């Protein structure tokens, strides 16, 4: 599940999705994975 969380975080960084958000002092990027009744947020 850790690897599944890392993939979306890597995509956010490589595609620079957070760079278009101006006027914020801090931006959090999350990777979330689900498997049956388990989840992980990273």
Secondary structure, DSSP 4 states (H G I P E B T S, - for coil): -HHHHHHHHHHHHHHTGGGG--S-S------EEEETTEEEE-
